[in-house]
Amino acid sequence: MPRLGSRVQVPSPAPFFMLAIISGSGDLPAIVQGILLNRGENVLIIDIFGNEKISAPNNVLYRMNIGQIGKILKLLGQHKIDELLFIGGLSRPSFRNLHFDFTGLYWYFRIYKNMKKGDNNLLTTILNMLRKRGFKIRSIPDTAPELLARLDDSFMPLSKQNLKDIEIGEKILNDLSKHDIGQAIVIQNGLVLGIEAIEGTDNLLRRVKSLKRDTKTGGVLVKLPKVNQTDLADLPTIGPDTILNAKDAALDGIAIKANKTIIVDRNQTMELAKKFNIFIKVIN
């Protein structure tokens, strides 16, 4: 029993979270975290890719291996969280880097047959398994629509060749969607300079730099969601780094999809694009 007149230490109540952010790589998780906090939504953050750009107190941020599904589900249950938001870059980890717990191993064998069908199939399978456990999966369009590209984000005139290159890029990406390959392509004068594979858009831009032809038209990066791609994770994203890499590759501009593409740090992205005369075309 405490001494008369002494202060009794009352334990702080456990924080109440409205949802959990499952954090991938890049700047987006921290940006979305800030948007939700400003809106008054307390969020638990589970970082599964070692994203050092996101920070929070220890009882808010948990860093876990993607193979620790059981540990992740237990944490969500302890906090009575039933809403999840996947945000940030999601790439397939190497099998040897997956430190499976028992539940993680069970999930792995359940999704194994979909792993060879492409990332979109794999992601859909995982989201469906989470839904069966009672989780609601939130999307960026519903949660932070201010991050999405709008038609009025377009600026600077395009040449006829730019428009043709965008049309070609859009058609090729739509055709490739059934193979679940990538979200981006670089076209110059009707020629395909590169298609995004596992390396990501920034590395694609670095790769095509040495492949460009010496012509008046610099080429276009077309970045679009796959046909029938879910809005719940891995939406196409551009930001300041995209502009800097497009400038380094001497491209004329970038074409993206309205309401289906995330723009990281919109103001800086647009300022850099205007500074370097890189057009942004937002298409329906």
Phi, psi and chi 1 to 4 in degrees:
 res  aa     phi    psi   chi1   chi2   chi3   chi4
   1 MET       -  136.9  178.0  175.7  -66.7      -
   2 PRO   -66.3  147.7   22.5  -31.6      -      -
   3 ARG   -62.0  143.1 -153.1  173.5   57.3 -112.5
   4 LEU   -57.4  128.0 -171.9   62.3      -      -
   5 GLY    89.5   -9.7      -      -      -      -
   6 SER   -80.7  156.5   65.5      -      -      -
   7 ARG   -81.4  133.8  -70.2 -173.7  177.6 -178.7
   8 VAL   -91.5  126.0  176.9      -      -      -
   9 GLN   -77.6  112.2  -65.7  -68.9  -31.3      -
  10 VAL   -94.7  120.4  178.8      -      -      -
  11 PRO   -62.8  141.9   21.5  -31.3      -      -
  12 SER   -68.7  138.9  -60.2      -      -      -
  13 PRO   -65.5  149.0   24.2  -32.5      -      -
  14 ALA   -63.1  139.0      -      -      -      -
  15 PRO   -62.3  145.3   20.9  -30.7      -      -
  16 PHE   -98.6  125.5  170.7   75.4      -      -
  17 PHE  -113.2  137.7  -60.0  108.8      -      -
  18 MET   -83.5  -29.1  -62.7  178.2  177.7      -
  19 LEU  -160.5  172.2   77.2  154.1      -      -
  20 ALA  -117.9  133.8      -      -      -      -
  21 ILE   -90.2  122.9  -70.6  177.8      -      -
  22 ILE   -92.5  106.7  -51.1  -61.0      -      -
  23 SER   -91.6  126.3  166.6      -      -      -
  24 GLY   -92.9 -153.2      -      -      -      -
  25 SER   -90.1  170.0   58.8      -      -      -
  26 GLY    92.3 -171.8      -      -      -      -
  27 ASP   -82.8  -22.2  -62.8  -45.3      -      -
  28 LEU   -58.7  -44.0  -93.0  178.9      -      -
  29 PRO   -56.1  -43.3  -29.2   37.9      -      -
  30 ALA   -67.2  -36.5      -      -      -      -
  31 ILE   -65.4  -46.4  -68.9  171.2      -      -
  32 VAL   -67.0  -38.4  173.5      -      -      -
  33 GLN   -55.5  -46.4  174.5 -163.1   16.5      -
  34 GLY   -63.2  -41.4      -      -      -      -
  35 ILE   -60.5  -45.7  -70.4  172.0      -      -
  36 LEU   -68.9  -41.0  -66.7  174.3      -      -
  37 LEU   -63.3  -41.1  -70.4  175.7      -      -
  38 ASN   -63.3  -26.1  -72.9  -22.6      -      -
  39 ARG   -86.9   -5.4 -162.5 -175.2  -65.0  163.2
  40 GLY    90.6   13.9      -      -      -      -
  41 GLU   -98.4  112.7  -67.7 -166.9   59.1      -
  42 ASN   -75.1  132.7  -70.0  -28.9      -      -
  43 VAL  -127.1  137.1  -66.1      -      -      -
  44 LEU   -86.8  141.6 -179.8   85.9      -      -
  45 ILE  -120.6  125.8  -55.1  154.1      -      -
  46 ILE  -115.0  108.3  -58.8  175.6      -      -
  47 ASP   -91.1  116.9  170.4   29.0      -      -
  48 ILE  -107.8    2.7   56.7  174.0      -      -
  49 PHE  -128.7   17.1  -81.6  102.6      -      -
  50 GLY    63.3   44.9      -      -      -      -
  51 ASN   -81.0  105.3 -171.9  -16.1      -      -
  52 GLU   -78.3   -6.0  -63.4  -59.7  -31.6      -
  53 LYS   -83.0   -6.3  -65.1 -176.0  177.6 -178.5
  54 ILE  -113.7  136.4 -167.9  165.2      -      -
  55 SER  -141.4  151.9   62.0      -      -      -
  56 ALA  -172.5  165.5      -      -      -      -
  57 PRO   -58.1  159.3  -23.2   32.8      -      -
  58 ASN   -60.1  -29.7  -71.5  -23.4      -      -
  59 ASN   -87.9    7.6   62.7  -15.6      -      -
  60 VAL  -117.6  -37.9  174.4      -      -      -
  61 LEU  -109.1  125.7  171.6   62.5      -      -
  62 TYR  -123.6  129.5  -66.4   82.9      -      -
  63 ARG  -104.4  118.8  -59.8 -168.2 -172.1  -84.1
  64 MET  -133.6  157.7  -63.8 -174.7 -179.1      -
  65 ASN   -79.0  142.5 -172.4  -80.2      -      -
  66 ILE   -61.9  -20.1 -165.1  172.3      -      -
  67 GLY   -81.8   -7.0      -      -      -      -
  68 GLN   -90.1   56.4  -62.7  174.4  -52.0      -
  69 ILE   -60.8  -41.7  -56.8  -65.8      -      -
  70 GLY   -61.1  -43.5      -      -      -      -
  71 LYS   -65.2  -39.7 -170.4  174.6 -179.9 -178.7
  72 ILE   -65.5  -46.0  -68.2  171.1      -      -
  73 LEU   -63.7  -37.7  -66.7  174.9      -      -
  74 LYS   -63.9  -43.0 -177.5  178.5  179.1 -179.5
  75 LEU   -62.0  -45.0  176.4   66.1      -      -
  76 LEU   -61.9  -39.4  -64.9  171.4      -      -
  77 GLY   -65.9  -39.9      -      -      -      -
  78 GLN   -60.8  -34.7  -72.5  171.7  -17.4      -
  79 HIS   -96.7    5.8  -72.0  -78.7      -      -
  80 LYS    54.8   42.1  -60.8  179.3  179.8  178.7
  81 ILE   -95.4  127.5  -65.2  172.1      -      -
  82 ASP  -125.7   11.1   59.4    6.4      -      -
  83 GLU  -122.3  132.2  -66.4 -165.6   14.8      -
  84 LEU  -125.2  146.3  -53.4  176.8      -      -
  85 LEU  -130.6  116.6  175.8   65.3      -      -
  86 PHE   -90.3  125.9  -74.0   78.4      -      -
  87 ILE  -149.7  143.8 -170.2   67.1      -      -
  88 GLY   106.2  173.0      -      -      -      -
  89 GLY   -68.3  130.5      -      -      -      -
  90 LEU  -118.0  113.1  -59.9  175.2      -      -
  91 SER  -123.2  152.5   57.8      -      -      -
  92 ARG   -70.8  123.2  -67.0 -163.9 -167.0 -164.2
  93 PRO   -78.4  159.9   28.9  -33.1      -      -
  94 SER   -69.1  142.1  168.0      -      -      -
  95 PHE   -55.6  -38.4 -179.6   83.9      -      -
  96 ARG   -71.5  -13.3   55.0 -170.8  167.7 -177.6
  97 ASN   -94.2    1.8  -67.0  -31.4      -      -
  98 LEU   -92.5  109.2  -67.0  173.2      -      -
  99 HIS   -92.2   82.1  -54.7  -62.7      -      -
 100 PHE   -65.6  137.7  -69.8  111.3      -      -
 101 ASP   -94.1 -178.2   56.2   22.3      -      -
 102 PHE   -60.1  -45.6 -180.0   80.1      -      -
 103 THR   -66.0  -38.8  -53.8      -      -      -
 104 GLY   -61.2  -40.1      -      -      -      -
 105 LEU   -67.0  -39.1 -160.8   57.8      -      -
 106 TYR   -62.3  -45.5  171.0   75.9      -      -
 107 TRP   -63.1  -40.2  -82.6   47.8      -      -
 108 TYR   -58.1  -46.0  174.3   78.2      -      -
 109 PHE   -70.1  -27.1  -74.0  116.4      -      -
 110 ARG   -71.4  -34.0  -69.6  -72.4  -59.3  -86.6
 111 ILE   -99.9   -4.2   66.2  175.8      -      -
 112 TYR   -54.7  -42.5  177.7   77.5      -      -
 113 LYS   -65.4  -21.0   63.3 -178.8  179.7 -179.5
 114 ASN   -92.5   -7.2  -71.4  -62.9      -      -
 115 MET   -67.5  -27.9  -67.6 -176.0   70.4      -
 116 LYS   -89.3   -1.5  -64.5 -179.6  180.0  179.5
 117 LYS   -93.8    2.3  -64.6 -179.7 -179.4  178.8
 118 GLY   108.2  161.8      -      -      -      -
 119 ASP   -64.2  -37.4  -70.5  -18.0      -      -
 120 ASN   -65.1  -42.2 -155.9   37.6      -      -
 121 ASN   -63.6  -42.6 -102.2  -67.6      -      -
 122 LEU   -63.1  -45.7  177.9   60.4      -      -
 123 LEU   -63.1  -43.5 -175.0   57.6      -      -
 124 THR   -60.8  -40.5  -60.3      -      -      -
 125 THR   -62.9  -44.8  -58.0      -      -      -
 126 ILE   -64.2  -43.6  -67.4  171.3      -      -
 127 LEU   -62.8  -38.7  -65.3  178.1      -      -
 128 ASN   -66.4  -36.7  -74.6  -22.5      -      -
 129 MET   -65.6  -37.6  -69.7  177.8   72.2      -
 130 LEU   -68.0  -39.2  -71.8  167.8      -      -
 131 ARG   -61.7  -39.4  -74.0 -165.8 -169.4   95.0
 132 LYS   -63.6  -23.0  -72.7  179.9 -179.7  177.7
 133 ARG   -89.2    5.2  -76.1 -174.8  168.1 -102.4
 134 GLY    97.0    7.3      -      -      -      -
 135 PHE   -85.8  142.4  -69.5  102.6      -      -
 136 LYS   -97.4  128.9  175.6 -174.6  176.1 -177.0
 137 ILE   -98.9  119.5  -46.7  -61.8      -      -
 138 ARG   -91.2  154.9  -75.1  171.4   56.6  165.7
 139 SER  -115.5  160.0   69.4      -      -      -
 140 ILE   -64.2  -42.3  -76.5  -63.4      -      -
 141 PRO   -54.9  -35.7  -29.5   37.5      -      -
 142 ASP   -82.6  -33.6  -68.2  -26.5      -      -
 143 THR   -91.9  -43.2  -54.6      -      -      -
 144 ALA  -140.0   66.3      -      -      -      -
 145 PRO   -62.6  -18.3   21.8  -32.5      -      -
 146 GLU   -65.8  -14.3   59.3  -93.6   47.2      -
 147 LEU   -84.4  -11.6  -67.1  175.2      -      -
 148 LEU   -85.3  148.1  -62.3  176.7      -      -
 149 ALA   -65.7  139.1      -      -      -      -
 150 ARG  -116.0  157.7  -54.0 -179.0  -61.7 -101.2
 151 LEU   -58.7  -33.6  -71.9  175.2      -      -
 152 ASP   -79.8    4.1   60.8    6.2      -      -
 153 ASP   -77.9  -12.5  -73.5  -39.2      -      -
 154 SER   -65.9  142.2  -63.3      -      -      -
 155 PHE  -157.6  160.4   68.1   90.7      -      -
 156 MET    74.1  137.9  -71.5  179.5   57.5      -
 157 PRO   -70.9  151.6   25.5  -33.8      -      -
 158 LEU  -112.6  147.3  -76.4   68.2      -      -
 159 SER   -78.6  166.4   68.7      -      -      -
 160 LYS   -60.4  -37.1  -71.4 -177.7  179.1 -179.6
 161 GLN   -67.8  -38.8 -173.5   60.7   55.2      -
 162 ASN   -57.5  -45.2  -68.5  148.1      -      -
 163 LEU   -63.9  -40.0  -68.3  169.8      -      -
 164 LYS   -63.9  -42.5  -73.0 -180.0 -177.9  177.7
 165 ASP   -64.3  -38.7  -74.3  -13.4      -      -
 166 ILE   -63.8  -43.5  -68.1  171.6      -      -
 167 GLU   -61.3  -42.7 -175.7  179.4   -9.8      -
 168 ILE   -64.9  -46.6  -67.6  169.0      -      -
 169 GLY   -60.2  -41.9      -      -      -      -
 170 GLU   -63.2  -43.5 -172.7  174.1    7.7      -
 171 LYS   -64.2  -43.5 -175.9  179.1 -174.4  -53.5
 172 ILE   -64.9  -45.0  -67.3  173.3      -      -
 173 LEU   -63.1  -39.3  -73.0  176.6      -      -
 174 ASN   -64.7  -39.6  -72.2  -18.5      -      -
 175 ASP   -66.5  -35.1  -71.8  -17.2      -      -
 176 LEU   -78.2  -13.2  -72.4  173.7      -      -
 177 SER   -57.0  -35.6  -73.2      -      -      -
 178 LYS   -65.3  -20.5   61.0 -174.2  175.7 -175.7
 179 HIS   -94.6   -5.5  -58.5  -66.4      -      -
 180 ASP    54.3   51.5 -157.3    1.0      -      -
 181 ILE   -92.1  -61.2  -68.0  176.7      -      -
 182 GLY  -161.7  177.1      -      -      -      -
 183 GLN  -111.9   -2.4  -61.5  175.1  -35.9      -
 184 ALA  -137.0  151.4      -      -      -      -
 185 ILE  -149.9  148.5 -171.2  169.3      -      -
 186 VAL  -115.6  124.7  176.9      -      -      -
 187 ILE  -120.4  134.8  -54.6  -75.0      -      -
 188 GLN  -133.5  119.9 -176.7 -170.2   24.9      -
 189 ASN    51.6   40.6  -71.1  -23.3      -      -
 190 GLY    82.1   -3.9      -      -      -      -
 191 LEU   -97.9  138.2  -63.5  175.1      -      -
 192 VAL   -82.1  114.8  176.4      -      -      -
 193 LEU   -87.8  -29.1  -62.7 -174.9      -      -
 194 GLY  -175.2  148.6      -      -      -      -
 195 ILE  -120.7  135.6  -63.0  171.7      -      -
 196 GLU   -63.3  130.7  179.9 -174.3   33.4      -
 197 ALA  -117.8 -139.2      -      -      -      -
 198 ILE   -72.9  -13.7 -162.7  169.7      -      -
 199 GLU   -76.8  -17.5   84.3  -86.7   38.6      -
 200 GLY    91.0  167.1      -      -      -      -
 201 THR   -66.5  -42.6  -55.5      -      -      -
 202 ASP   -61.1  -42.0  -71.7  -21.7      -      -
 203 ASN   -72.0  -30.6  -74.7  -40.6      -      -
 204 LEU   -59.6  -46.0  164.3   66.8      -      -
 205 LEU   -64.0  -37.3  -67.5  172.6      -      -
 206 ARG   -67.3  -35.6  -65.0 -175.8 -173.1  105.4
 207 ARG   -69.1  -41.2  174.4  159.0   56.0   90.8
 208 VAL   -78.0  -12.4  -57.9      -      -      -
 209 LYS   -53.6  -41.4  179.6 -179.4  176.2 -178.8
 210 SER   -83.7   -6.0   62.1      -      -      -
 211 LEU  -100.9   -8.5  -57.8  174.6      -      -
 212 LYS   -67.4  145.6  -71.7 -178.9   73.9  -95.1
 213 ARG   -85.6  153.6  -55.7  -64.0  177.5   92.5
 214 ASP   -85.5   84.4 -174.5   14.8      -      -
 215 THR  -133.2  172.3   65.4      -      -      -
 216 LYS   -68.4  -28.6  -68.8 -178.1  179.5  179.3
 217 THR   -93.0  125.1  -55.6      -      -      -
 218 GLY   -83.8  -16.7      -      -      -      -
 219 GLY   104.2  165.9      -      -      -      -
 220 VAL  -135.0  136.8  178.5      -      -      -
 221 LEU   -90.3  121.2  168.1   69.1      -      -
 222 VAL  -109.4  121.4 -176.3      -      -      -
 223 LYS  -128.3  114.1 -173.5  161.0 -173.4  176.8
 224 LEU  -136.8  153.7  -54.6  173.7      -      -
 225 PRO   -68.0  154.9   26.5  -34.2      -      -
 226 LYS   -70.0  154.0  -61.8  164.5 -170.5  171.5
 227 VAL   -59.1  130.5  174.9      -      -      -
 228 ASN    65.4   19.7  -61.5  -37.4      -      -
 229 GLN   -69.5  139.5  178.7  174.9  -26.1      -
 230 THR   -67.7  147.1  175.4      -      -      -
 231 ASP   -83.6   -0.7  -70.9  -18.4      -      -
 232 LEU   -84.3  -11.6  -60.5  176.2      -      -
 233 ALA  -168.5  156.1      -      -      -      -
 234 ASP    58.9   39.0 -159.8   27.9      -      -
 235 LEU   -67.7  148.6  -79.4  178.1      -      -
 236 PRO   -55.4  143.1  -21.9   31.3      -      -
 237 THR  -138.8  137.8  -58.7      -      -      -
 238 ILE  -128.3  162.4   68.4  165.4      -      -
 239 GLY  -166.8 -167.7      -      -      -      -
 240 PRO   -53.6  -40.4  -27.7   35.6      -      -
 241 ASP   -63.2  -35.7  -73.5  -14.5      -      -
 242 THR   -62.0  -43.6  -43.3      -      -      -
 243 ILE   -64.5  -44.6  -57.1  -60.3      -      -
 244 LEU   -63.4  -40.4  -68.4  173.9      -      -
 245 ASN   -71.5  -33.5  -75.7  -44.9      -      -
 246 ALA   -67.3  -38.1      -      -      -      -
 247 LYS   -66.2  -41.5 -179.6 -110.7 -179.9 -173.9
 248 ASP   -65.1  -31.3 -165.4   44.1      -      -
 249 ALA   -85.4    0.1      -      -      -      -
 250 ALA    59.0   40.2      -      -      -      -
 251 LEU   -81.4  157.5  -62.7 -174.1      -      -
 252 ASP   -79.3  -34.6  -71.3  -19.0      -      -
 253 GLY  -177.8 -172.5      -      -      -      -
 254 ILE  -134.3  135.8  -59.9  169.3      -      -
 255 ALA  -115.2  130.9      -      -      -      -
 256 ILE  -135.6  170.5   54.2  178.9      -      -
 257 LYS  -100.1  133.2 -169.7   85.8  166.3  175.0
 258 ALA   -65.5  136.3      -      -      -      -
 259 ASN    65.0    6.1  -58.7  -46.6      -      -
 260 LYS  -128.9    4.7  -64.6  -75.6 -172.2  178.2
 261 THR  -129.6  134.3  -52.6      -      -      -
 262 ILE   -90.0  134.1  -64.2  170.8      -      -
 263 ILE  -110.0  112.5  -58.5  179.9      -      -
 264 VAL   -79.1  129.7  176.3      -      -      -
 265 ASP    50.6   68.6 -161.8  -21.7      -      -
 266 ARG   -52.0  -47.0 -175.2 -174.2  -55.3  -89.3
 267 ASN   -61.6  -48.0  -70.1  -21.9      -      -
 268 GLN   -66.9  -38.5 -173.4 -176.3    5.5      -
 269 THR   -60.0  -46.5  -61.8      -      -      -
 270 MET   -68.6  -39.5  -63.8  -56.0  176.4      -
 271 GLU   -62.3  -43.9  -73.6  173.3    7.3      -
 272 LEU   -65.6  -41.4  -74.9  172.0      -      -
 273 ALA   -61.2  -43.0      -      -      -      -
 274 LYS   -68.4  -39.0  -69.3  172.2 -177.5  175.5
 275 LYS   -60.7  -40.0  176.7 -178.9  177.2 -179.2
 276 PHE   -99.9   10.9  -62.3  124.9      -      -
 277 ASN    56.6   42.9  -66.6  -42.6      -      -
 278 ILE  -104.9  116.7  -65.6  172.5      -      -
 279 PHE   -74.6  153.2   71.5   74.1      -      -
 280 ILE  -121.9  123.3  -68.3 -179.1      -      -
 281 LYS  -115.0  117.5  173.1   65.6  174.1  174.7
 282 VAL  -102.3  121.6 -176.5      -      -      -
 283 ILE  -111.6  153.6   57.1 -179.7      -      -
 284 ASN   -71.8      -  -92.5  -39.0      -      -
